[in-house]
Amino acid sequence: MFYEDIKKHIEAKASEIKNEVISFRRHIHKYPELSFNERETSLFICSVLKKYNIKHKSDISGHGVVAVIECNNPNSKVLGLRADMDALPIKEENNVSYKSINDGVMHACGHDVHSAIALGVCIVLNEIKDKLNGTIKIIFQPAEEKLPGGAIQMINDGVLNNPKVENMLALHVLPEMEVGNVGFRSGKYMAACDEICIKVNGKGGHAALPDHVINPIIVAANLMIKIKKSVSLIDSDDKYVLEFGDFHAFGASNVIPNHANISGTFRSLDQKFRSEVHELILKEAKLIDLNYKSNCVVKIKKGYPVLFNDNDLTTYCVKKSKFFLGKSKVHELEIRMASEDFSHFSNEVPSCFFRLGVGNKKKNITSSVHTPTFNIDENSIEIGVGLMSFLLCTSLQDQKKV
């Protein structure tokens, strides 16, 4: 009976505040801010929380905000919800009333949606907290899009403690999925991501005098090929991506430059394999230096770890999502080789990160994230508020089952 009653209550409240939550999203979208610079976004989030008398703290790990909703027996169970809030350095091309007014900055990944939904969840849960047991922390996190990322900083600053969070949830927009649908995947879901930057120092000179130069372009080209071939020979049961996307050396048709620079991305789903590839890249750079008498300077910037969805928690969320939305609306996702700094939370506590369908082919809302025409069907916001509220409420209720 609890589930039916709470479902009806949440659906009614999510519908009641739908337009207000959409207005939150449009405000945040109109005034986007880049990673580590989300000051006005943070102030806006705090203004909404203050309006609804929701307990919160601000200026955490920069511009982070944490709202806390204490229900009955607040120490009985503590759940966390994370919403990111930074934008991307992209010039928006949408012709909408809430188009970004910050030139060259755009919410092209849906973080405005995530934050608006989280605010909606705060409003819903704050109204029904007397019907629940436990505590819910809603974490508005800065700087998801830029290393080292806001998640690890907030964790290091103790956001998961006092009280200690037992499970974490988060959602992310998926424009490839039609509005009304959601997707889950247990276990490994998103890849670890590292940046590889190599500067090849050679010896420049006239191209007509090859015996007097060490051509860094030739060295760099051979190094990329050698690295990719050697990595392909390492046994790995998991998918991976190793690609070089930038190669520049400022010479001319008859001028050999002194230096060449290459950079790429390495994405993996296995920590052991990840470490082996790092070592291999350094080894191949040393070997090619011996062959060409060059000097390769390798920098590997370790990014976010693998995002792992706890099997039990994800199975639970799938079951409850089918109850809330209907079985036909809940789907299994494929592994995604993009990365996400919620992975830091998933490495600390059992977590579930799922996808919210925001596309609508009939309305021509089909653009992918990280593009200048990305947008959403705003009906997805009510669905996100309702489902996330329901998952948190039922998880608190079923304290011994998750």
PANU-678772 format. One line per field, with one value per residue: x, y, z of N, C-alpha, C in turn; residue in one letter; residue number from 1. Coordinates in steps of 0.1 Angstrom, whole numbers, plus 2048, in hexadecimal, padded with zeros to 3 digits. Layout:
N
nxx = c(X	...)
nyy = c(Y	...)
nzz = c(Z	...)
caxx = c(X	...)
cayy = c(Y	...)
cazz = c(Z	...)
cxx = c(X	...)
cyy = c(Y	...)
czz = c(Z	...)
finu = c(A	...)
bafi = c(NUM	...)
END
This chain:
402
nxx = c(808	814	825	814	805	819	823	80E	80C	825	824	80F	819	831	826	818	82C	839	83C	849	861	86B	86F	885	898	89A	8A3	8BD	8C8	8C8	8DB	8F7	914	938	94C	957	950	936	927	910	8FC	8FD	8F4	8DA	8CE	8D0	8BE	8A5	8A4	8A3	88B	879	87E	892	8AB	8CE	8F0	909	923	935	952	95A	941	92D	90E	8FB	8DE	8C9	8B2	8A1	890	878	888	8A4	8BE	8BC	8BE	8D2	8D1	8DE	8DC	8E8	8EE	8FC	909	916	91F	928	943	935	925	904	8EB	8D0	8AF	89F	88B	898	8B3	8D6	8E6	900	91A	929	927	915	8FA	8FE	8FD	8EA	8EB	8DD	8C4	8C6	8CC	8B5	8A1	8AA	8A5	88A	885	88D	879	862	869	86D	854	847	856	84E	842	855	874	895	8B0	8B7	8D0	8D5	8E9	8F8	90D	92B	93F	941	949	964	985	995	97C	95C	951	964	971	95C	957	970	96E	95C	940	931	92F	923	905	90F	90D	8FB	8F2	8F4	8E3	8DE	8D5	8D6	8D1	8C5	8C5	8C2	8AF	88C	875	866	870	888	8AA	8BF	8DE	8EE	90D	92C	92A	931	950	972	987	9A3	9BA	9D3	9F1	A0B	A2B	A41	A63	A79	A91	A94	A95	AA1	A8D	A99	AB0	AB2	AC3	ACB	AB8	A9F	A81	A65	A4B	A49	A52	A3D	A27	A2D	A2F	A14	A07	A15	A0F	9F3	9F2	A00	9F0	9D9	9E0	9E0	9CF	9AD	98D	97A	96B	97D	98A	9A2	9AF	9BE	9BA	9C5	9E0	9FB	A14	A2A	A37	A42	A3F	A59	A66	A71	A63	A6C	A5D	A41	A1F	A08	9E7	9CF	9B3	9AC	997	989	97D	987	99C	9B5	9BD	9BD	9D3	9E8	9E8	9F0	A0A	A15	A14	A27	A3D	A3F	A45	A5E	A6D	A6A	A78	A92	A96	A94	AA2	A95	A81	A68	A4E	A37	A17	9FE	9DE	9CB	9A9	986	97B	96E	94B	936	919	908	8FE	8E8	8DA	8D4	8C4	8AF	8A6	89E	888	876	874	866	84E	846	846	83E	844	84C	859	872	894	8B1	8D2	8EE	911	924	93D	944	94D	948	945	936	93E	951	941	934	949	94C	935	919	908	8F1	8EE	8DB	8C9	8B5	89C	89A	895	882	875	860	85D	874	88A	8A7	8C2	8E4	8F5	90E	90D	906	8EA	8DD	8C1	8A3	885	86F	85C	868	873	860	85C	875	877	862	868	882	87D	86B	87C	88F	87E	872	889	891	87C	87E	893	8A2	8A4	8B4)
nyy = c(7F4	80C	812	817	82D	840	842	84E	866	872	873	886	89C	8A1	8A7	8BE	8D1	8D2	8E7	8FA	8EE	8EA	905	909	8FA	908	921	91B	910	927	937	92B	91D	917	8FA	8FA	914	91A	92E	93F	92D	91C	92E	933	919	917	92B	921	90B	918	926	911	90A	8F6	8E5	8EC	8ED	902	90C	8F6	8E4	8F7	903	8F2	8E4	8D7	8C8	8BE	8A7	89E	883	870	85E	865	85A	840	837	843	853	85E	877	882	89F	8AE	8CE	8DF	8EF	8EE	8F8	902	911	91A	910	90E	91B	927	934	934	933	931	94D	952	955	93C	929	90E	8F9	8DD	8C3	8BC	8C1	8D6	8CC	8B6	8C3	8D3	8BE	8B2	8C7	8C7	8AE	8B2	8C4	8B3	89E	8AC	8B3	89B	890	889	871	85E	84C	853	863	87A	885	89F	8A5	8BF	8C2	8D1	8D6	8BD	8B9	8BE	8B4	8B5	8AE	8B3	8A0	88F	8A2	8AB	893	88F	8A5	89C	898	881	87A	87E	883	861	856	83C	831	83C	84F	859	86A	86D	880	872	876	866	854	851	868	861	848	834	829	80F	7FF	7E5	7E0	7E6	804	81D	82A	82C	849	856	870	873	881	889	896	898	89C	8A5	8AB	8C7	8D4	8D8	8C9	8BD	8B2	898	888	899	89F	897	88B	895	891	879	868	86B	862	847	83F	842	82E	817	816	812	7F9	7E8	7EA	7DD	7C3	7BC	7A7	7AB	7A9	7BD	7D9	7F3	814	824	83F	858	87A	892	8A1	8B4	8C7	8E1	8E6	8E7	8E1	8DD	8DF	8D1	8CE	8D5	8C9	8B4	8AE	898	88D	87A	864	84C	833	81D	7FE	7EF	7EE	7E1	7DC	7F7	801	7F2	7FB	816	812	806	81A	82C	81B	816	830	834	820	828	840	836	82A	840	854	869	87E	876	884	87A	87E	872	879	86F	868	866	849	828	826	816	804	7FA	7D8	7CE	7E5	7F1	7DE	7DF	7FA	7F8	7E6	7F6	80C	801	7FC	816	823	811	7F1	7F1	808	808	801	7ED	7F9	7FD	7F9	817	82A	843	85A	862	876	86E	855	855	857	83E	82D	830	82B	814	818	826	830	83E	841	85B	85E	877	87F	887	87E	886	8A0	8A9	8A8	89E	8A1	899	897	8B0	8BF	8DC	8DF	8D0	8C7	8C2	8AE	8BD	8B0	89B	8A3	8A4	888	880	88C	880	864	862	86C	858	841	848	84B	831	822	82B	821	805	7FC	7E6	7D7	7DF)
nzz = c(800	807	7F1	7DC	7E5	7EA	7D1	7C3	7D1	7CB	7AF	7AC	7B9	7AA	791	798	79E	786	772	780	786	76C	766	777	76A	752	75A	764	74D	73D	748	748	757	757	761	783	786	78E	79C	79C	794	7AB	7BE	7B5	7B8	7D4	7DB	7D3	7E4	7FD	7FB	7FE	817	81C	82B	826	81A	80D	7F5	7F5	7EE	7DB	7C7	7CF	7DC	7F6	7FF	81A	824	83F	84C	85F	87A	872	871	869	84F	833	815	7F6	7DC	7BE	7AA	78E	783	772	752	72F	718	6FF	6E4	6E3	6CC	6CB	6C6	6DD	6F8	70F	709	70C	71B	71F	70C	6F9	70D	719	724	71A	720	731	74D	758	758	76A	782	785	787	79F	7B1	7AF	7BA	7D4	7DD	7DB	7ED	805	80C	812	827	840	83D	83A	842	84D	83C	821	80B	7F5	7DC	7CC	7B3	7A9	78A	779	760	75C	763	783	78A	79B	7AC	7BA	7C9	7DA	7E8	7F5	805	817	811	811	82B	84D	84F	848	827	818	800	7DE	7C5	7A3	785	761	743	724	704	6EE	6F6	6F7	706	725	729	73B	743	74F	75B	76A	77C	76C	75B	74F	741	74E	748	739	731	718	712	6FD	6F8	6DF	6DC	6C4	6AB	699	677	655	63D	628	631	63F	64F	662	673	68D	688	697	690	681	695	6A8	69A	695	6B0	6B9	6A9	6B1	6CD	6CC	6BF	6D1	6E8	6DF	6E0	6FB	711	717	724	724	713	704	6FC	6E9	6DB	6C7	6C4	6BE	6AD	6A8	699	693	678	656	632	62B	643	660	67F	6A2	6B5	6BC	6C3	6D2	6DB	6ED	6F5	70E	717	72E	73E	751	76D	771	756	74E	75C	752	737	73B	744	72D	71A	723	722	705	6FC	707	6F9	6DE	6DF	6E2	6C9	6B7	6C2	6CE	6E5	6F9	70B	721	72D	741	749	762	761	76A	77D	775	772	788	78C	7A7	7AB	7BA	7C3	7AB	79F	7B0	7AB	791	793	7A3	792	77C	789	78E	775	762	752	737	733	73E	739	72F	72F	718	71C	721	712	719	734	757	774	789	78E	7A2	7BA	7B7	7BC	7D7	7E6	7E4	7C6	7AE	78D	775	755	746	730	718	6FE	6E0	6C4	6B4	6BA	6B0	6C2	6C5	6C6	6D0	6F0	6F9	6E2	6CE	6CA	6DC	6EF	704	708	71D	72C	737	74E	763	765	76D	786	794	792	79E	7B8	7C1	7C1	7D5	7EB	7EE	7F1	80A	819	816	826	82E	818	803)
caxx = c(800	81D	82A	809	802	825	824	803	80F	830	820	807	822	83A	81D	815	838	840	83F	853	86E	86F	875	892	8A1	89C	8AC	8CB	8CC	8CB	8E7	900	922	941	951	95E	94C	928	923	902	8F4	8FC	8EB	8CC	8CA	8CE	8B2	89A	8A4	89F	87D	872	883	899	8B8	8D8	8FD	90F	932	93D	95B	957	933	924	903	8F5	8D1	8C7	8A4	8A0	882	877	894	8AD	8CB	8B9	8C4	8D5	8D2	8E3	8D9	8F2	8EB	906	903	91F	91C	933	947	92F	91C	8F7	8E4	8C1	8A7	895	88A	8A2	8C0	8E2	8EA	90F	91F	933	925	907	8F6	8FC	8FE	8DE	8EC	8D2	8B8	8C9	8CB	8A6	89B	8AE	89E	87C	885	88E	86C	859	86D	86B	845	843	860	848	83D	861	87E	8A2	8B5	8BB	8D9	8D4	8F7	8F9	91C	932	94B	941	94F	972	98E	993	96D	957	94D	96F	974	952	959	97B	96A	953	932	92A	92F	91C	905	915	904	8FC	8F0	8F3	8DC	8E0	8CF	8DC	8C9	8C9	8BD	8BF	8A3	880	870	85D	877	895	8B3	8C8	8E7	8F6	91B	934	921	939	95E	97C	98B	9AF	9C0	9E1	9F8	A1A	A33	A4D	A6D	A82	A9B	A8F	A9F	A9D	A88	AA2	ABC	AAC	ACD	ACF	AAC	A97	A74	A5B	A3E	A4B	A52	A30	A1E	A31	A2B	A05	A04	A1B	A07	9E6	9F4	A04	9E4	9D0	9E6	9DD	9C2	9A3	97F	972	96C	985	98C	9AF	9AF	9C6	9B2	9CC	9EE	9FF	A23	A2A	A41	A3E	A42	A67	A6B	A6E	A62	A73	A54	A33	A16	9FC	9DF	9C4	9AB	9AC	98C	98A	974	98E	9A7	9C2	9C0	9C0	9E1	9F1	9E9	9F8	A18	A19	A16	A34	A47	A41	A4B	A6D	A72	A6B	A83	A9F	A97	A95	AAA	A8C	A7E	A5A	A49	A2A	A0E	9F1	9D6	9C0	99C	97C	97B	963	93F	931	90C	906	8F4	8DC	8D3	8CF	8B9	8A4	8A1	897	87B	86E	871	85C	842	842	844	83A	84F	850	861	87F	89C	8BF	8DB	8FA	91D	927	94B	946	951	93F	94C	92E	945	958	938	932	954	94C	929	910	901	8EA	8EE	8D2	8C6	8A8	899	896	893	874	877	855	860	882	894	8AF	8D1	8EB	8FC	91A	90B	900	8DC	8D7	8B5	89C	877	86E	854	871	876	856	85F	881	874	85A	86F	88D	877	866	887	894	874	870	895	891	872	883	8A1	8AA	8A4	8BD)
cayy = c(800	817	815	81D	83A	849	844	858	873	877	877	892	8A8	8A4	8AE	8CC	8DA	8D0	8F3	901	8E7	8EE	912	908	8F5	912	92B	915	90F	934	93D	920	920	90C	8F3	901	922	91A	936	944	921	918	938	930	90D	91A	934	918	903	921	929	906	907	8E9	8E6	8EA	8F4	907	90E	8EA	8E1	901	908	8E7	8E6	8CA	8C9	8B2	8A5	894	87D	869	856	869	852	832	835	850	852	86A	87A	88B	8A6	8B7	8DB	8E7	8F0	8EB	903	900	91C	914	913	90D	927	926	940	932	931	937	95B	952	952	932	920	908	8ED	8D3	8B5	8B9	8C4	8DF	8C3	8AF	8CC	8D6	8B2	8B1	8D1	8C2	8A3	8B9	8C9	8A8	896	8B4	8B3	88E	88A	883	863	856	84A	854	870	87B	890	8A2	8AB	8C7	8C1	8D9	8D1	8AF	8B9	8C2	8AE	8A8	8AB	8B7	894	88A	8AD	8AB	887	892	8AF	896	899	874	877	887	875	859	852	82D	82E	848	84E	864	868	875	880	86A	87B	85A	84D	859	86D	857	83C	835	81E	80B	7F5	7E1	7DE	7F0	80B	828	827	835	851	85D	878	870	88C	886	89F	892	8A6	8A0	8B5	8CD	8D8	8D8	8BC	8B7	8AD	88E	883	8A3	8A2	88C	890	891	88D	86B	861	86C	85A	839	83C	83F	821	80D	815	80C	7EB	7E1	7E9	7D4	7B6	7B9	7A0	7B2	7A5	7C8	7E3	7FF	81E	82B	847	864	883	89E	89F	8C0	8CA	8ED	8E7	8EB	8D6	8DA	8E3	8C8	8D6	8CF	8C2	8AF	8AB	890	88B	871	860	83E	830	80E	7F9	7E6	7F5	7DB	7DF	805	803	7EC	804	821	80E	803	826	831	812	818	83D	832	818	830	849	82F	828	84C	85E	874	87F	877	887	874	882	86C	87F	866	86E	860	83B	821	828	809	804	7EE	7CF	7CD	7F2	7F3	7D5	7E5	806	7F3	7E1	801	814	7FA	7FE	824	828	806	7E9	7F4	815	806	7FA	7EB	801	7F8	800	824	82D	851	859	86A	876	867	848	856	853	830	826	832	825	80D	823	824	83C	839	84B	860	861	885	881	886	87E	88D	8AE	8AB	8AA	892	8A4	892	8A0	8B6	8C5	8EA	8DF	8C7	8CC	8B6	8AF	8C0	8A7	891	8A8	89E	87A	87F	890	876	857	863	86D	84B	838	84C	848	822	81C	82D	818	7F8	7FE	7D9	7CF	7E5)
cazz = c(800	808	7E4	7D4	7EB	7E8	7C2	7BF	7D6	7C4	7A2	7AD	7BC	79E	787	79E	79D	779	76B	788	784	75F	767	77D	760	748	760	765	73F	737	74F	74A	75C	755	76D	78E	786	78F	7A8	79B	795	7B9	7C5	7B1	7BF	7E2	7DC	7D3	7F1	807	7F9	803	825	81C	831	81C	81C	800	7F4	7F8	7E3	7D1	7C7	7D2	7E5	7FB	806	823	828	84A	84E	86C	87D	868	870	866	841	82D	807	7EF	7CE	7B8	79D	78A	780	769	744	726	710	6F2	6E0	6E0	6BF	6CC	6C6	6E7	700	71A	703	714	718	721	6FF	6F9	718	717	72B	70F	725	73A	75B	75C	75B	776	78E	787	78D	7AD	7B9	7B0	7C4	7E2	7E0	7DE	7F9	811	80F	817	830	84C	83A	837	84D	847	837	813	808	7E7	7D9	7BF	7B1	79E	783	775	752	75B	76D	789	78C	7A8	7B5	7C3	7D3	7E4	7F0	7FD	80F	821	80E	813	839	857	851	83D	81C	816	7F1	7D5	7B8	799	777	756	737	719	6F9	6E5	6FB	6F7	713	72B	72C	743	741	759	759	776	77B	765	751	748	741	752	73D	73B	726	715	70B	6FB	6F0	6D9	6D9	6BA	6A7	68D	66D	647	639	61E	638	649	658	66C	67C	693	684	6A2	689	67E	6A2	6AE	692	698	6BE	6B9	6A3	6BA	6D9	6C9	6BC	6DD	6F1	6DA	6E3	709	713	71F	721	723	709	706	6F1	6E9	6CF	6C7	6BD	6BB	6A9	6A1	698	68B	66E	649	629	62B	650	66A	68C	6AD	6BE	6B7	6CF	6D0	6E7	6EB	701	711	71F	731	747	75B	773	76E	748	74D	761	748	72B	73F	744	720	713	727	71C	6F7	6FA	709	6EE	6D2	6E2	6E0	6BB	6B0	6CA	6D1	6F3	6FA	718	722	738	741	753	765	763	773	77D	770	779	78B	792	7B1	7A5	7C3	7C3	79D	79D	7B8	7A4	785	797	7A7	786	775	790	78D	767	759	74E	729	733	745	72F	732	727	713	722	71A	714	71F	742	75F	781	793	791	7AF	7C4	7B6	7C2	7E5	7EC	7DA	7BE	7A1	784	76A	74A	745	722	716	6F0	6DA	6B5	6AE	6BC	6AB	6CD	6C3	6C6	6DA	6FA	6F5	6D5	6D0	6C9	6E6	6F7	709	70A	72B	733	73E	75C	76D	767	775	794	79A	794	7A8	7C5	7C4	7C4	7E1	7F5	7F0	7F7	818	81F	815	82C	830	80C	7F9)
cxx = c(809	821	820	806	80D	826	81A	807	81B	82C	818	810	82B	832	81A	820	83F	845	84A	861	874	875	882	89C	8A4	8A5	8BA	8D0	8D0	8D7	8F1	90E	92B	946	959	95A	93D	922	914	8F8	8F2	8F3	8DD	8C7	8C7	8C1	8A5	898	89F	891	874	876	88A	8A8	8C3	8E5	902	91E	93A	945	95A	949	929	91A	8FE	8E9	8CF	8B9	8A4	892	882	884	89F	8BA	8C8	8BE	8C7	8D8	8D7	8DE	8E2	8ED	8F6	900	90B	91B	929	936	942	925	90F	8F1	8D5	8BB	89B	895	894	8B0	8CB	8E5	8F9	915	92A	931	916	906	8F3	8FD	8F2	8E0	8E2	8C6	8BA	8C7	8BC	89F	89E	8A7	88F	87B	885	880	862	85C	86B	85D	841	84C	85A	843	849	86A	88C	8A5	8B9	8C4	8D7	8E0	8F7	908	921	93B	94B	949	95E	97A	993	985	969	954	958	972	969	953	965	978	95F	944	92A	929	926	90E	90A	90B	906	8FB	8EF	8EB	8DF	8D9	8D7	8D3	8CE	8C0	8BA	8B3	897	87B	866	864	884	89D	8BC	8D2	8EE	904	922	92B	929	948	966	982	998	9B3	9CF	9E6	A06	A20	A40	A57	A77	A8D	A97	A9A	A99	A99	A91	AAF	AB7	AB6	AD0	AC3	AA7	A88	A6A	A4E	A3E	A4B	A44	A26	A21	A2D	A1C	A02	A09	A13	9FA	9E7	9F7	9F8	9DB	9D4	9E4	9D0	9B9	995	976	975	976	986	99A	9B0	9B7	9BE	9B8	9DB	9F2	A0E	A25	A37	A3C	A42	A51	A6E	A67	A6E	A6A	A6A	A47	A2C	A0A	9F4	9D3	9BC	9AC	9A1	98B	980	97A	99B	9B4	9C6	9C4	9CF	9EB	9F3	9F2	A07	A1D	A1C	A23	A3F	A4A	A47	A5A	A73	A74	A76	A91	AA1	A9A	A9E	AA2	A8A	A6F	A56	A3A	A23	A01	9E9	9CA	9B3	993	97E	96F	956	938	924	90B	8FB	8E7	8D3	8CD	8C3	8AC	89D	89A	889	872	86A	866	84E	83D	83F	83D	845	855	859	86F	888	8AA	8C8	8E7	906	920	935	94E	949	948	944	943	935	94D	94E	935	93D	954	941	921	908	8FA	8E8	8E6	8CF	8B8	8A6	894	893	884	875	86C	856	86E	88C	89C	8BE	8D7	8F1	909	919	904	8F1	8D5	8CC	8AE	88D	875	864	85C	874	86D	858	86B	87F	86C	861	87A	888	872	871	88D	88A	873	87D	896	887	877	891	8A9	8AB	8AE	8CB)
cyy = c(80D	81C	81C	82B	844	84C	84F	865	879	87C	884	89E	8AB	8AB	8BC	8D5	8D9	8DD	8FB	8FB	8EA	8FC	912	904	901	91E	927	914	91D	93B	932	925	914	906	8FC	910	924	922	93A	938	91C	921	936	924	90F	923	92B	910	90C	924	91E	901	8F9	8EC	8E3	8F2	8F7	908	902	8E6	8EB	906	8FD	8EA	8D8	8CD	8BC	8B2	89A	890	878	860	859	861	843	82E	842	84D	85F	86B	884	891	8AF	8C4	8E4	8E6	8ED	8F7	901	90C	916	919	912	91A	926	932	940	92F	938	945	95D	94D	947	928	91B	8FB	8E2	8C5	8B2	8BB	8CD	8D7	8BB	8B7	8D0	8CA	8B0	8BB	8CC	8B6	8A8	8BE	8BE	8A1	89F	8B4	8A6	888	884	875	859	855	84C	862	870	887	892	8AB	8B2	8C9	8C9	8D0	8C2	8AE	8BB	8BB	8B8	8A5	8AF	8AB	891	895	8AD	89E	88A	89C	8A9	896	88C	871	881	88C	86D	854	843	82A	83C	845	85A	860	871	875	878	86E	870	852	856	85D	863	84A	83E	828	81B	800	7F1	7DF	7E9	7F7	815	826	831	83C	858	865	875	87B	889	891	898	89C	89F	8AB	8BB	8D1	8D8	8CA	8B5	8B1	8A3	889	88D	8A6	895	891	88C	88D	87E	863	860	862	84B	836	83A	831	815	80B	80E	7FD	7E3	7E0	7DF	7C5	7B2	7B2	7A8	7AD	7B1	7D1	7EE	808	824	832	854	86E	890	89B	8AC	8C2	8D6	8EE	8EC	8DF	8D2	8DE	8D8	8CF	8CE	8C6	8BE	8AC	8A3	88E	882	86D	851	83B	821	80B	7F0	7ED	7EF	7DE	7EE	808	7FE	7F5	810	81E	80B	80F	82C	828	815	825	83B	82A	820	83B	843	82D	835	857	86B	875	881	87A	884	879	87A	871	875	86D	866	850	835	823	81A	80A	7F8	7E5	7CF	7DA	7F4	7EA	7DA	7F1	802	7EE	7EC	80A	80E	7FC	80D	828	81D	7FE	7ED	800	814	7FD	7F7	7F2	7F9	7FF	80C	827	83B	84F	863	86A	871	85A	849	853	844	827	827	82B	81E	818	81E	831	837	845	84E	864	86F	889	881	888	887	89C	8B2	8AE	89D	894	89D	89C	8A5	8BC	8D3	8EA	8D5	8CE	8BF	8B9	8B1	8B8	89D	896	8A3	88F	878	882	885	869	858	865	860	842	83B	848	839	81C	81F	824	80A	7F7	7F1	7D1	7D4	7E4)
czz = c(800	7FA	7DB	7D8	7E8	7D9	7BE	7C4	7CF	7B6	7A2	7B0	7B0	793	78C	79C	790	773	773	786	776	75F	76E	772	756	74D	760	757	739	73C	752	74F	75B	762	776	78E	788	79A	7A7	79B	7A3	7C1	7C2	7B8	7CE	7E4	7DC	7E0	7FD	807	7FF	811	826	821	827	820	80E	800	7F8	7EC	7D7	7D1	7C9	7DD	7EA	803	80E	827	833	84C	85C	86E	873	867	86C	858	83B	81E	801	7E1	7C9	7AB	79A	784	777	75A	73C	71D	701	6F0	6DC	6D3	6C0	6CC	6D0	6F0	70C	715	70C	711	71B	715	700	705	717	71F	720	713	72F	748	761	760	768	782	790	78C	79B	7B6	7BA	7BA	7D2	7E6	7E4	7EB	806	815	816	821	83C	84A	839	843	846	843	828	811	7F9	7E4	7CC	7BD	7A6	796	780	768	751	767	776	78C	79A	7B2	7BF	7CD	7DE	7ED	7FA	808	819	81E	811	822	841	851	845	833	819	807	7EA	7C9	7B0	78C	76D	74A	72C	70D	6EF	6EA	6FC	705	718	72F	734	740	74C	754	766	772	774	75A	749	74B	749	746	741	72F	724	70D	70A	6F3	6EC	6D5	6CF	6B7	699	683	65F	643	62F	624	643	653	663	675	682	691	68F	69C	687	68B	6A8	6A7	695	6A7	6BF	6B4	6AC	6C7	6D6	6C6	6C9	6E7	6EC	6DD	6F2	70A	71C	71B	720	717	70D	6FA	6F3	6DB	6D1	6BE	6BA	6B8	6A2	6A3	68F	683	661	63F	629	638	65A	678	697	6B5	6B7	6C4	6CB	6DD	6E4	6F7	702	71B	721	73C	752	760	770	760	747	751	758	73C	72F	73E	736	718	716	722	70D	6F4	6FD	6FE	6E1	6D3	6DF	6D1	6B3	6B6	6CC	6E0	6F4	709	719	72E	737	74C	756	768	76D	772	776	778	77B	792	79B	7AC	7AD	7C2	7B5	79A	7A4	7B0	798	788	79B	79B	77D	77C	78E	77F	75E	753	740	728	739	73C	735	729	722	71B	71A	71D	717	72E	74A	76E	78C	797	79E	7BB	7C3	7BB	7D1	7EC	7E1	7D3	7B2	799	778	760	749	736	720	707	6EC	6CB	6AF	6AF	6B7	6B6	6CD	6C4	6D2	6E4	6F4	6E7	6D7	6CF	6D3	6EE	6FC	708	719	733	73B	74C	766	76F	76F	784	79B	79C	79F	7B6	7CA	7C8	7D1	7ED	7F8	7F5	805	81F	820	81B	82C	823	801	7FE)
finu = c(M	F	Y	E	D	I	K	K	H	I	E	A	K	A	S	E	I	K	N	E	V	I	S	F	R	R	H	I	H	K	Y	P	E	L	S	F	N	E	R	E	T	S	L	F	I	C	S	V	L	K	K	Y	N	I	K	H	K	S	D	I	S	G	H	G	V	V	A	V	I	E	C	N	N	P	N	S	K	V	L	G	L	R	A	D	M	D	A	L	P	I	K	E	E	N	N	V	S	Y	K	S	I	N	D	G	V	M	H	A	C	G	H	D	V	H	S	A	I	A	L	G	V	C	I	V	L	N	E	I	K	D	K	L	N	G	T	I	K	I	I	F	Q	P	A	E	E	K	L	P	G	G	A	I	Q	M	I	N	D	G	V	L	N	N	P	K	V	E	N	M	L	A	L	H	V	L	P	E	M	E	V	G	N	V	G	F	R	S	G	K	Y	M	A	A	C	D	E	I	C	I	K	V	N	G	K	G	G	H	A	A	L	P	D	H	V	I	N	P	I	I	V	A	A	N	L	M	I	K	I	K	K	S	V	S	L	I	D	S	D	D	K	Y	V	L	E	F	G	D	F	H	A	F	G	A	S	N	V	I	P	N	H	A	N	I	S	G	T	F	R	S	L	D	Q	K	F	R	S	E	V	H	E	L	I	L	K	E	A	K	L	I	D	L	N	Y	K	S	N	C	V	V	K	I	K	K	G	Y	P	V	L	F	N	D	N	D	L	T	T	Y	C	V	K	K	S	K	F	F	L	G	K	S	K	V	H	E	L	E	I	R	M	A	S	E	D	F	S	H	F	S	N	E	V	P	S	C	F	F	R	L	G	V	G	N	K	K	K	N	I	T	S	S	V	H	T	P	T	F	N	I	D	E	N	S	I	E	I	G	V	G	L	M	S	F	L	L	C	T	S	L	Q	D	Q	K	K	V)
bafi = c(1	2	3	4	5	6	7	8	9	10	11	12	13	14	15	16	17	18	19	20	21	22	23	24	25	26	27	28	29	30	31	32	33	34	35	36	37	38	39	40	41	42	43	44	45	46	47	48	49	50	51	52	53	54	55	56	57	58	59	60	61	62	63	64	65	66	67	68	69	70	71	72	73	74	75	76	77	78	79	80	81	82	83	84	85	86	87	88	89	90	91	92	93	94	95	96	97	98	99	100	101	102	103	104	105	106	107	108	109	110	111	112	113	114	115	116	117	118	119	120	121	122	123	124	125	126	127	128	129	130	131	132	133	134	135	136	137	138	139	140	141	142	143	144	145	146	147	148	149	150	151	152	153	154	155	156	157	158	159	160	161	162	163	164	165	166	167	168	169	170	171	172	173	174	175	176	177	178	179	180	181	182	183	184	185	186	187	188	189	190	191	192	193	194	195	196	197	198	199	200	201	202	203	204	205	206	207	208	209	210	211	212	213	214	215	216	217	218	219	220	221	222	223	224	225	226	227	228	229	230	231	232	233	234	235	236	237	238	239	240	241	242	243	244	245	246	247	248	249	250	251	252	253	254	255	256	257	258	259	260	261	262	263	264	265	266	267	268	269	270	271	272	273	274	275	276	277	278	279	280	281	282	283	284	285	286	287	288	289	290	291	292	293	294	295	296	297	298	299	300	301	302	303	304	305	306	307	308	309	310	311	312	313	314	315	316	317	318	319	320	321	322	323	324	325	326	327	328	329	330	331	332	333	334	335	336	337	338	339	340	341	342	343	344	345	346	347	348	349	350	351	352	353	354	355	356	357	358	359	360	361	362	363	364	365	366	367	368	369	370	371	372	373	374	375	376	377	378	379	380	381	382	383	384	385	386	387	388	389	390	391	392	393	394	395	396	397	398	399	400	401	402)
END
